[in-house]
Amino acid sequence: EPTVRTELMEQIPPIAIFLQESRPKFPTAFFEYLMPIVVRYLTDVNNQVRKAGQEALLILLEQDLVAQSDIENKVCPILLDLSAPDSDDEYKVEAVNIICKMASMLSRTTVEHMLLPRFCELCSDGKLFQVRKICAANFGDICNAVGQEATERLLIPKFFELCSDSVWGMRKACAECFMAVSYTTSPEVRRSKLSPVFISLISDTCRWVRQAAFQSLGPFISTFANPSSAGLYIREDGTLSIRPSAQDVNANSCQPSNNITVMSPSANGA
């Protein structure tokens, strides 16, 4: 019964955490018995079971419970098969979604060597716009996962293709993640290549694309600033933040609370 398999998948992460904490007693139980079940259910005929398997896999990766060898020899090959050009449409959409989500949890070498070539192929998938949409929406995360060199060499050309895609939803998704992509590139690429493309998005024929581009204008401009002097930096979740200056930190240390407070001149004079 699919409901039984779904329920089983939901129990895999807590069991895996228990086995990890009791590893001296069960040194190989997870790798021998549980991990093969997770991998097998990624190709289950029932979509609810597959979804539960995908969620379980992401939790296991987030908790760092999956061995590097299992990632490279079991998980990645399955995802590459599911996202192949001749794969079933539903399986392909699910596979590209899981590839994008797990990229930030894997080592840069694994992502670049095993998943990046397929991601670049999927960005140009002419059959399913849903696949291109997922790639566009997660483009900044993939850039962050592989770093500047691979981004400029392999990803930027694909990003430009998506920015000029015939489907306006694709261009809108690119506008929304423009800051994250820009942050991963060199100042020269930002100035000479990304800026003209951003101008085209901000002048797009679709008002939804233009609106998304205008909302990303400030964050995109911020990537041109020198972080050491501007105090701007990107958090792990990809959001833009401001690092308080040393003067603000010192002023805050004199306060009894942990909140940063801004002192007025008159208060300082007192």
Number of C-alpha atoms within 10 A of each C-alpha: 6 14 11 9 18 19 12 16 23 15 12 22 21 13 13 21 16 13 18 17 11 11 14 9 10 12 12 13 14 21 15 10 10 16 21 14 17 22 20 14 20 25 20 16 11 15 17 14 23 24 19 21 26 22 18 19 24 17 17 20 18 14 13 13 18 19 13 14 9 14 15 15 11 15 20 18 14 17 22 19 15 22 26 17 15 9 14 11 17 13 21 23 21 20 24 25 17 17 22 22 14 18 22 18 15 16 12 15 12 17 23 20 11 14 21 24 13 18 25 17 15 25 22 18 15 10 11 13 19 17 24 26 22 19 29 26 19 21 27 24 21 27 26 21 25 22 14 17 13 17 25 16 10 14 24 20 13 20 25 16 15 25 24 16 17 11 13 18 21 23 28 27 22 30 28 21 22 25 23 23 28 26 22 23 21 14 16 10 14 21 12 10 13 20 15 12 18 23 14 14 24 21 15 18 11 14 14 14 23 21 18 20 27 19 14 19 18 11 18 24 13 18 23 16 14 12 14 9 8 13 13 17 19 16 10 8 7 15 11 16 11 12 15 12 12 9 9 14 13 12 15 17 13 9 11 7 9 9 9 14 12 10 11 8 8 7 8 8 6 5
